[in-house]
């Protein structure tokens, strides 16, 4: 079954985290065609990276799962295949293919498993223990995508340099009496 609301949203006011779609009727059959835009397939991106860069990429990958409900869309219908996820050259934007189906394409466990497998493929070059911490968090039975997103956003907050505080001159020593 086709989700007409999702199809209208994607066709008329496509969120920036989805690839735009064109619906065409050919011989009475509805066919969806996705408009590929600039970006690099996730499968082609290097697997070795620094902790900060990896954290930023995962935040950008997880954020659409949170934001899609604002568009009356269901994140269960994202296509989770590294060949169909596009990442911008600067890594600041991720675009997913959305299948506007009336039923779920993936379960929460399948989505979580996709991210676990992606994390396992990565090689964090400047912090070997980081992967162990990530797997502990995501493998927790209570963990979900939002808890993972919150963790990464905190990580980004910790890693961003704080502005240097102005040095104040030391208070003058009291005059001897």
N, C-alpha and C positions, 0 to 999 in steps of 0.2 A: 504494500500500500504506500502511496505517495503522501507525504506530509505537505499539504497545500500551503499551510502557513509558512513553513520553512522555505519552500520554493519561492514564495512571494518575497520573503525577506531577502533571500540571497539574490534574486533577480533585480529587485527595486532599490534596495539599500544595503548592499553587501558589506558586512563588517570587514574591517581591515585585516582580520586574521583568517579569512577564508578566500579561496580562489573563486572569482566570479564564475557564474554558470549561465549557460544559454540552454533553454529548453526548446527542442525542435520535435515536431511530430512528423515521423517518416512512416508511411504505409500504416497509419493508425496507431503506431507505437510511439510513445514518448521517449525521446532520447536526450540525455543530458550531456552537454559538452562543457568542459571546464577550460577557462581561458588562462593559459599559462602566462605568467608574468615573469619579470626579472627575479632572479634568485638562484640559489644553488640547492640541488637536492641534498637532503640531510645525509644520505648515503655517501655522498662525495666529499663531505667535509672531513678534515683531519680528525683522527681519533686521539691524538696526543695534544694536550693543551694545558694551560695553566689553570689553577683552581679558580681564580677570579673570572676568567673567560668562560669556563665551564658553568659556573654558577649563574652568570648572566644569561647564557644560552638556555639553561633549564628554566630560569624565571620566564623568559620570553616564550618558551614552549608550553609552560604550564598555565600561564595567565589566560589564554583563550578558553581553557576549561572552566575557569571561573567566570569569565566575561560573557560566554555564549548564552547564559540564561537571560541576560539583559535583552537579548535579541529574540527571545522565544524559541531558541534553538536548544538541542540536546547534545551535549558533548559525547554521548555514546555513539553518535553517528559520524564522528571524525574518522577519516581513513588513516589508520596508524601503520603506515608502511614508509620506511625511510626513503623510498624512491618517489613518494608522492607528497612529501612534506618539503616545502621550499623555505630556505632561510636566506635573508637578504645578505648582501656581501659584507655589511658591517655587523651582521649578527643581531641587529636590534629588532628585527621583525621576522615572524614565522607565519607561514600561510599553510592552512590545512585544506584538504578536499573534504567537503561535507556531502554526505549522501542523504538527501531529504526523504528518508523512509519513515513510515509510520511506526515501525517497531525498532527496537534497539539493534544496532549492528554489533555492538560489543558490550560485554559486561564490565563492571568496575574492576573485577579481578584481571580480565584480559588487558584492560588499559594499564593497570598497575604493572602487570607483567611486561608490557611493552617498555615502560620506563626503566624497570629493573634491568632488562636485557640491554637497553641503551647505555645505562650506567656501567654495566659490566664490561662493555666493549671499550669504554674510555680509558685513557692512560693519562692520569693527572701527574704532570711532571714535577711539580714543585711541592707536593704534599701527599705522600704515599698513604698515610692513615686516613685521609679524607674519604676515600671510597668505602672503607670499612664503616665509618660513621654513617654515610649515606645509606648503605645497605641495611644497617641496623634500624634506621628510621623507617625506610620504606617497607622492610620486611615485617615490621610490627603489625600484628593483626588489626589494630585500631587505626593504622595509618591510612590516609586517603590522599588524593591529589592536593586538596587544599592545605593539609598539614605539611605536605612536602613543599608547596609553594611558599607557605609562611616561613618555613625553615630557611629556604633559599633567600627570601627577601631579608631575613635577619642577617644571613651571611653577607649579603651585599651591603647592608647597613654597617656591619662591623668592618668591612674591608674598605669602605670609602673613607679617605683621609678626612680628618676633622680639621677645620680651619685653625691655624696657629693662633694661640691667644697672644695678645699684645703683652710684651714684657713691661711691667710697671717698675719704675725705679724704686729701689728699696727705701723704706721710710728712714728719714734721718735719725741718727742715734740721738738720744736725749742728751742735752748739754749737762756736763757735770756740775753739781751744785757746790 
